[in-house]
Each structure stands twice: as C-alpha cells, then as structure tokens.
Amino acid sequence: GPQKYHDEYRVFHNGKGSYHEVREAIQLGIDNGLHGVLSVVNLKISPHELYDEIKGLNVNSFNILLPDGHFDKLPDGLEKDKINTYQYT
C-alpha cells in the first residue's frame, strides 16, 4: 500500500521502512515478466488509496488476502465484541 501504511508494518531490522525497496523489486519483476502481485490488505487503507497505489505500480493483476488472526489476537480493525463468541460445549 501507500508508503505511510507500508512503512508502519514492513520495516528492516534497523527500523527503516522498506517501501522504496519493495517498489523497486516489483518494477524489477514487471521488467522480467511478473504477471501479478499477492498482498495482505491493511484494513486501515481506504479502497481508493489502495487502488491508486496499485495503478501507480503498473501491476496488471492484483490479489488481496485478509489479515490472519484468531480469537486471542484478532487482525487490526476487528473487535472481539463484534464477532461470534458462542462456545460449543
């Protein structure tokens, strides 16, 4: 996604964001026959912002996955009181 979101979660061990390196890697892939990108979506990014970012990369195909999580550690943006809490016995 856009740099302000990307660099919040995708950082090197020294704390520096990886946005520019990832953009370069995607461009290198496109130059060498990359057909698409698969990414986990950040639920904080508006669809419009995400679409603009992907279009700016000139990616032909883009697939997204929802963030992984479980009941004890939900993905960012989901709250326990808004999901099914029924327990089977």
C-alpha positions in Angstrom: 0.0 0.0 0.0 0.9 3.6 0.2 4.2 4.4 1.9 2.7 5.8 5.1 1.0 2.4 5.7 3.6 0.2 4.2 6.5 1.6 6.3 4.4 1.2 9.5 4.4 -2.6 9.2 7.2 -3.5 6.8 10.5 -2.5 8.3 14.1 -3.7 8.2 15.8 -4.8 11.4 17.2 -1.2 11.7 13.7 0.2 11.8 13.8 1.7 8.3 10.7 1.2 6.2 11.0 -1.0 3.1 8.6 0.9 0.8 11.1 2.0 -1.8 12.9 -1.3 -1.9 9.6 -3.2 -2.4 8.6 -0.8 -5.2 12.0 -1.4 -6.9 11.5 -5.2 -6.5 8.0 -5.0 -8.1 9.4 -3.0 -11.0 12.2 -5.5 -11.5 9.6 -8.2 -11.5 7.4 -6.4 -14.1 10.5 -5.9 -16.3 11.2 -9.6 -16.1 7.7 -11.0 -16.7 5.9 -10.6 -13.4 2.2 -11.1 -14.0 0.7 -10.1 -10.7 1.0 -9.3 -7.0 -0.5 -11.0 -4.0 -0.7 -8.9 -0.8 -2.3 -9.0 2.6 -4.6 -6.0 2.8 -4.2 -3.4 5.5 -7.8 -2.7 6.7 -6.8 0.9 7.6 -6.2 1.8 3.9 -9.2 3.1 2.0 -10.0 1.1 -1.2 -9.4 4.3 -3.2 -5.9 4.8 -1.8 -5.0 1.2 -2.4 -6.3 1.2 -5.9 -4.4 4.4 -6.7 -1.2 2.9 -5.3 -1.5 -0.3 -7.3 -2.4 1.5 -10.5 0.8 3.7 -10.0 2.9 0.5 -9.9 1.5 -0.6 -13.3 0.7 -4.0 -12.0 -1.5 -6.0 -14.4 -3.1 -8.3 -11.8 -3.5 -7.8 -8.1 -5.0 -10.2 -5.5 -5.5 -9.5 -1.8 -5.8 -11.6 1.3 -7.4 -10.6 4.5 -5.1 -10.3 7.6 -4.6 -13.6 9.5 -5.7 -13.8 13.1 -7.5 -15.8 15.7 -9.8 -15.1 18.6 -7.0 -14.2 21.1 -5.2 -12.0 18.5 -7.6 -10.5 16.0 -6.4 -8.6 13.0 -6.2 -4.9 13.4 -9.6 -3.3 13.0 -11.7 -6.2 14.4 -13.1 -6.2 17.9 -14.0 -9.3 20.0 -17.4 -7.9 20.9 -18.3 -7.7 17.2 -17.7 -11.3 16.3 -19.4 -14.6 17.2 -18.4 -15.5 20.8 -20.6 -18.6 21.1 -18.7 -21.5 22.6 -19.6 -25.1 21.9 -19.7 -27.5 24.9 
